[in-house]
């Protein structure tokens, strides 16, 4: 049986009262299945938690229909064909789906999704490609897909511009530009509810090396399928949060939806290969989210629309909602081991946004 957090228990009341560390007390307060996620592990010898606290147990990824680890590298390049002018056409089919997902052990959430997952599919194309998305809405609420990028107003995906009513279908079509780390989301009203319920995803436009002769080597390193790109360890990380009692305060924070997933099972990376992270912030009800890397620094490309860093040698970036960028770093000179990465807001850490890389030789 699944339960939601009761309305009189907010994240701040739990943290302020120290209840997040008191699983036995909560077990008396409410059914233990409802609060398995709030029970804490405090002994670093018993879990890979960096000496802090984590949710107990695991969500059922098979029942959810998506896996946060697979989302890291699940690039959807669509159905590709060639247009008469020689350009590539990439076609996608996306459907709105209202479904219950488990966002922490024993805690369910009534999500609105694209293709049944949160975040939605990661669309990855090349600069200049023609993109065509057939969007079906079999649900009970109007929905859209609004892409961050350059396109005409008639395909902007806002109310009055290709909004799919319940039972309806619309088609978005545009050229992919500019290159960068972009995103898409529902823009139907009320906007904050549609976005927070899970209707968002990443839209990555790789640079066309032919258009960037002066920086061709860098452009090739971002072009999926090229030998230069194969040398990189690339990951998509979507920062999100969940308000499980609908009081407009999040009870959980995560990367790719499931709190503490990459702390319980650190993300394994090879020391002798560089790392590139496509980072996007979809957190509602908090003005900013952040990313901090332990024991290392990275170069940052704001929006991903440049081939030279907008910030060099930093270890923390702050992103407002809808902001995104590309992080590049390596552990070439490091000894193997576990290196944490997380939000640099302590409350977010305690409520799930805590992770680690396991660097191997």
Secondary structure as a PSIPRED ss2 file (coil, helix, strand):
# PSIPRED VFORMAT (PSIPRED V4.0)

   1 X C   1.000  0.000  0.000
   2 X C   1.000  0.000  0.000
   3 X E   0.000  0.000  1.000
   4 X C   1.000  0.000  0.000
   5 X C   1.000  0.000  0.000
   6 X C   1.000  0.000  0.000
   7 X C   1.000  0.000  0.000
   8 X C   1.000  0.000  0.000
   9 X C   1.000  0.000  0.000
  10 X C   1.000  0.000  0.000
  11 X H   0.000  1.000  0.000
  12 X H   0.000  1.000  0.000
  13 X H   0.000  1.000  0.000
  14 X H   0.000  1.000  0.000
  15 X H   0.000  1.000  0.000
  16 X H   0.000  1.000  0.000
  17 X C   1.000  0.000  0.000
  18 X C   1.000  0.000  0.000
  19 X H   0.000  1.000  0.000
  20 X H   0.000  1.000  0.000
  21 X H   0.000  1.000  0.000
  22 X C   1.000  0.000  0.000
  23 X H   0.000  1.000  0.000
  24 X H   0.000  1.000  0.000
  25 X H   0.000  1.000  0.000
  26 X H   0.000  1.000  0.000
  27 X H   0.000  1.000  0.000
  28 X H   0.000  1.000  0.000
  29 X H   0.000  1.000  0.000
  30 X C   1.000  0.000  0.000
  31 X C   1.000  0.000  0.000
  32 X C   1.000  0.000  0.000
  33 X C   1.000  0.000  0.000
  34 X C   1.000  0.000  0.000
  35 X C   1.000  0.000  0.000
  36 X H   0.000  1.000  0.000
  37 X H   0.000  1.000  0.000
  38 X H   0.000  1.000  0.000
  39 X C   1.000  0.000  0.000
  40 X C   1.000  0.000  0.000
  41 X C   1.000  0.000  0.000
  42 X C   1.000  0.000  0.000
  43 X C   1.000  0.000  0.000
  44 X C   1.000  0.000  0.000
  45 X C   1.000  0.000  0.000
  46 X C   1.000  0.000  0.000
  47 X C   1.000  0.000  0.000
  48 X C   1.000  0.000  0.000
  49 X C   1.000  0.000  0.000
  50 X C   1.000  0.000  0.000
  51 X C   1.000  0.000  0.000
  52 X C   1.000  0.000  0.000
  53 X C   1.000  0.000  0.000
  54 X C   1.000  0.000  0.000
  55 X C   1.000  0.000  0.000
  56 X C   1.000  0.000  0.000
  57 X C   1.000  0.000  0.000
  58 X C   1.000  0.000  0.000
  59 X C   1.000  0.000  0.000
  60 X C   1.000  0.000  0.000
  61 X H   0.000  1.000  0.000
  62 X H   0.000  1.000  0.000
  63 X H   0.000  1.000  0.000
  64 X H   0.000  1.000  0.000
  65 X C   1.000  0.000  0.000
  66 X C   1.000  0.000  0.000
  67 X C   1.000  0.000  0.000
  68 X H   0.000  1.000  0.000
  69 X H   0.000  1.000  0.000
  70 X H   0.000  1.000  0.000
  71 X H   0.000  1.000  0.000
  72 X C   1.000  0.000  0.000
  73 X C   1.000  0.000  0.000
  74 X C   1.000  0.000  0.000
  75 X E   0.000  0.000  1.000
  76 X E   0.000  0.000  1.000
  77 X C   1.000  0.000  0.000
  78 X C   1.000  0.000  0.000
  79 X E   0.000  0.000  1.000
  80 X E   0.000  0.000  1.000
  81 X E   0.000  0.000  1.000
  82 X E   0.000  0.000  1.000
  83 X C   1.000  0.000  0.000
  84 X C   1.000  0.000  0.000
  85 X C   1.000  0.000  0.000
  86 X C   1.000  0.000  0.000
  87 X C   1.000  0.000  0.000
  88 X E   0.000  0.000  1.000
  89 X E   0.000  0.000  1.000
  90 X E   0.000  0.000  1.000
  91 X E   0.000  0.000  1.000
  92 X E   0.000  0.000  1.000
  93 X E   0.000  0.000  1.000
  94 X E   0.000  0.000  1.000
  95 X E   0.000  0.000  1.000
  96 X E   0.000  0.000  1.000
  97 X E   0.000  0.000  1.000
  98 X E   0.000  0.000  1.000
  99 X E   0.000  0.000  1.000
 100 X E   0.000  0.000  1.000
 101 X E   0.000  0.000  1.000
 102 X E   0.000  0.000  1.000
 103 X E   0.000  0.000  1.000
 104 X E   0.000  0.000  1.000
 105 X C   1.000  0.000  0.000
 106 X C   1.000  0.000  0.000
 107 X E   0.000  0.000  1.000
 108 X E   0.000  0.000  1.000
 109 X E   0.000  0.000  1.000
 110 X E   0.000  0.000  1.000
 111 X E   0.000  0.000  1.000
 112 X E   0.000  0.000  1.000
 113 X E   0.000  0.000  1.000
 114 X E   0.000  0.000  1.000
 115 X C   1.000  0.000  0.000
 116 X C   1.000  0.000  0.000
 117 X E   0.000  0.000  1.000
 118 X C   1.000  0.000  0.000
 119 X C   1.000  0.000  0.000
 120 X C   1.000  0.000  0.000
 121 X C   1.000  0.000  0.000
 122 X E   0.000  0.000  1.000
 123 X E   0.000  0.000  1.000
 124 X E   0.000  0.000  1.000
 125 X E   0.000  0.000  1.000
 126 X E   0.000  0.000  1.000
 127 X C   1.000  0.000  0.000
 128 X C   1.000  0.000  0.000
 129 X C   1.000  0.000  0.000
 130 X E   0.000  0.000  1.000
 131 X E   0.000  0.000  1.000
 132 X E   0.000  0.000  1.000
 133 X E   0.000  0.000  1.000
 134 X E   0.000  0.000  1.000
 135 X E   0.000  0.000  1.000
 136 X E   0.000  0.000  1.000
 137 X E   0.000  0.000  1.000
 138 X C   1.000  0.000  0.000
 139 X C   1.000  0.000  0.000
 140 X C   1.000  0.000  0.000
 141 X C   1.000  0.000  0.000
 142 X C   1.000  0.000  0.000
 143 X E   0.000  0.000  1.000
 144 X C   1.000  0.000  0.000
 145 X C   1.000  0.000  0.000
 146 X E   0.000  0.000  1.000
 147 X E   0.000  0.000  1.000
 148 X C   1.000  0.000  0.000
 149 X C   1.000  0.000  0.000
 150 X C   1.000  0.000  0.000
 151 X C   1.000  0.000  0.000
 152 X C   1.000  0.000  0.000
 153 X H   0.000  1.000  0.000
 154 X H   0.000  1.000  0.000
 155 X H   0.000  1.000  0.000
 156 X C   1.000  0.000  0.000
 157 X C   1.000  0.000  0.000
 158 X E   0.000  0.000  1.000
 159 X C   1.000  0.000  0.000
 160 X C   1.000  0.000  0.000
 161 X E   0.000  0.000  1.000
 162 X C   1.000  0.000  0.000
 163 X C   1.000  0.000  0.000
 164 X E   0.000  0.000  1.000
 165 X C   1.000  0.000  0.000
 166 X C   1.000  0.000  0.000
 167 X C   1.000  0.000  0.000
 168 X E   0.000  0.000  1.000
 169 X E   0.000  0.000  1.000
 170 X E   0.000  0.000  1.000
 171 X E   0.000  0.000  1.000
 172 X E   0.000  0.000  1.000
 173 X E   0.000  0.000  1.000
 174 X E   0.000  0.000  1.000
 175 X E   0.000  0.000  1.000
 176 X C   1.000  0.000  0.000
 177 X C   1.000  0.000  0.000
 178 X C   1.000  0.000  0.000
 179 X C   1.000  0.000  0.000
 180 X E   0.000  0.000  1.000
 181 X E   0.000  0.000  1.000
 182 X E   0.000  0.000  1.000
 183 X E   0.000  0.000  1.000
 184 X E   0.000  0.000  1.000
 185 X E   0.000  0.000  1.000
 186 X C   1.000  0.000  0.000
 187 X C   1.000  0.000  0.000
 188 X C   1.000  0.000  0.000
 189 X C   1.000  0.000  0.000
 190 X C   1.000  0.000  0.000
 191 X H   0.000  1.000  0.000
 192 X H   0.000  1.000  0.000
 193 X H   0.000  1.000  0.000
 194 X H   0.000  1.000  0.000
 195 X H   0.000  1.000  0.000
 196 X H   0.000  1.000  0.000
 197 X C   1.000  0.000  0.000
 198 X C   1.000  0.000  0.000
 199 X C   1.000  0.000  0.000
 200 X E   0.000  0.000  1.000
 201 X E   0.000  0.000  1.000
 202 X E   0.000  0.000  1.000
 203 X E   0.000  0.000  1.000
 204 X E   0.000  0.000  1.000
 205 X E   0.000  0.000  1.000
 206 X E   0.000  0.000  1.000
 207 X C   1.000  0.000  0.000
 208 X C   1.000  0.000  0.000
 209 X H   0.000  1.000  0.000
 210 X H   0.000  1.000  0.000
 211 X H   0.000  1.000  0.000
 212 X C   1.000  0.000  0.000
 213 X H   0.000  1.000  0.000
 214 X H   0.000  1.000  0.000
 215 X H   0.000  1.000  0.000
 216 X H   0.000  1.000  0.000
 217 X H   0.000  1.000  0.000
 218 X H   0.000  1.000  0.000
 219 X H   0.000  1.000  0.000
 220 X H   0.000  1.000  0.000
 221 X H   0.000  1.000  0.000
 222 X H   0.000  1.000  0.000
 223 X C   1.000  0.000  0.000
 224 X C   1.000  0.000  0.000
 225 X C   1.000  0.000  0.000
 226 X C   1.000  0.000  0.000
 227 X H   0.000  1.000  0.000
 228 X H   0.000  1.000  0.000
 229 X H   0.000  1.000  0.000
 230 X H   0.000  1.000  0.000
 231 X C   1.000  0.000  0.000
 232 X C   1.000  0.000  0.000
 233 X E   0.000  0.000  1.000
 234 X E   0.000  0.000  1.000
 235 X E   0.000  0.000  1.000
 236 X E   0.000  0.000  1.000
 237 X E   0.000  0.000  1.000
 238 X E   0.000  0.000  1.000
 239 X E   0.000  0.000  1.000
 240 X E   0.000  0.000  1.000
 241 X E   0.000  0.000  1.000
 242 X E   0.000  0.000  1.000
 243 X C   1.000  0.000  0.000
 244 X C   1.000  0.000  0.000
 245 X C   1.000  0.000  0.000
 246 X C   1.000  0.000  0.000
 247 X C   1.000  0.000  0.000
 248 X C   1.000  0.000  0.000
 249 X C   1.000  0.000  0.000
 250 X C   1.000  0.000  0.000
 251 X C   1.000  0.000  0.000
 252 X E   0.000  0.000  1.000
 253 X E   0.000  0.000  1.000
 254 X E   0.000  0.000  1.000
 255 X E   0.000  0.000  1.000
 256 X C   1.000  0.000  0.000
 257 X C   1.000  0.000  0.000
 258 X C   1.000  0.000  0.000
 259 X C   1.000  0.000  0.000
 260 X C   1.000  0.000  0.000
 261 X H   0.000  1.000  0.000
 262 X H   0.000  1.000  0.000
 263 X H   0.000  1.000  0.000
 264 X H   0.000  1.000  0.000
 265 X C   1.000  0.000  0.000
 266 X C   1.000  0.000  0.000
 267 X E   0.000  0.000  1.000
 268 X E   0.000  0.000  1.000
 269 X E   0.000  0.000  1.000
 270 X E   0.000  0.000  1.000
 271 X C   1.000  0.000  0.000
 272 X C   1.000  0.000  0.000
 273 X C   1.000  0.000  0.000
 274 X C   1.000  0.000  0.000
 275 X E   0.000  0.000  1.000
 276 X E   0.000  0.000  1.000
 277 X E   0.000  0.000  1.000
 278 X E   0.000  0.000  1.000
 279 X E   0.000  0.000  1.000
 280 X E   0.000  0.000  1.000
 281 X E   0.000  0.000  1.000
 282 X C   1.000  0.000  0.000
 283 X C   1.000  0.000  0.000
 284 X C   1.000  0.000  0.000
 285 X C   1.000  0.000  0.000
 286 X C   1.000  0.000  0.000
 287 X C   1.000  0.000  0.000
 288 X E   0.000  0.000  1.000
 289 X E   0.000  0.000  1.000
 290 X E   0.000  0.000  1.000
 291 X E   0.000  0.000  1.000
 292 X E   0.000  0.000  1.000
 293 X E   0.000  0.000  1.000
 294 X C   1.000  0.000  0.000
 295 X C   1.000  0.000  0.000
 296 X C   1.000  0.000  0.000
 297 X C   1.000  0.000  0.000
 298 X E   0.000  0.000  1.000
 299 X E   0.000  0.000  1.000
 300 X E   0.000  0.000  1.000
 301 X E   0.000  0.000  1.000
 302 X E   0.000  0.000  1.000
 303 X C   1.000  0.000  0.000
 304 X C   1.000  0.000  0.000
 305 X C   1.000  0.000  0.000
 306 X C   1.000  0.000  0.000
 307 X C   1.000  0.000  0.000
 308 X C   1.000  0.000  0.000
 309 X C   1.000  0.000  0.000
 310 X C   1.000  0.000  0.000
 311 X E   0.000  0.000  1.000
 312 X E   0.000  0.000  1.000
 313 X E   0.000  0.000  1.000
 314 X E   0.000  0.000  1.000
 315 X C   1.000  0.000  0.000
 316 X E   0.000  0.000  1.000
 317 X E   0.000  0.000  1.000
 318 X E   0.000  0.000  1.000
 319 X E   0.000  0.000  1.000
 320 X E   0.000  0.000  1.000
 321 X C   1.000  0.000  0.000
 322 X C   1.000  0.000  0.000
 323 X C   1.000  0.000  0.000
 324 X E   0.000  0.000  1.000
 325 X E   0.000  0.000  1.000
 326 X E   0.000  0.000  1.000
 327 X E   0.000  0.000  1.000
 328 X E   0.000  0.000  1.000
 329 X E   0.000  0.000  1.000
 330 X C   1.000  0.000  0.000
 331 X C   1.000  0.000  0.000
 332 X C   1.000  0.000  0.000
 333 X C   1.000  0.000  0.000
 334 X C   1.000  0.000  0.000
 335 X C   1.000  0.000  0.000
 336 X C   1.000  0.000  0.000
 337 X E   0.000  0.000  1.000
 338 X E   0.000  0.000  1.000
 339 X E   0.000  0.000  1.000
 340 X E   0.000  0.000  1.000
 341 X E   0.000  0.000  1.000
 342 X E   0.000  0.000  1.000
 343 X C   1.000  0.000  0.000
 344 X C   1.000  0.000  0.000
 345 X C   1.000  0.000  0.000
 346 X H   0.000  1.000  0.000
 347 X H   0.000  1.000  0.000
 348 X H   0.000  1.000  0.000
 349 X H   0.000  1.000  0.000
 350 X H   0.000  1.000  0.000
 351 X C   1.000  0.000  0.000
 352 X C   1.000  0.000  0.000
 353 X C   1.000  0.000  0.000
 354 X E   0.000  0.000  1.000
 355 X E   0.000  0.000  1.000
 356 X E   0.000  0.000  1.000
 357 X E   0.000  0.000  1.000
 358 X E   0.000  0.000  1.000
 359 X E   0.000  0.000  1.000
 360 X E   0.000  0.000  1.000
 361 X C   1.000  0.000  0.000
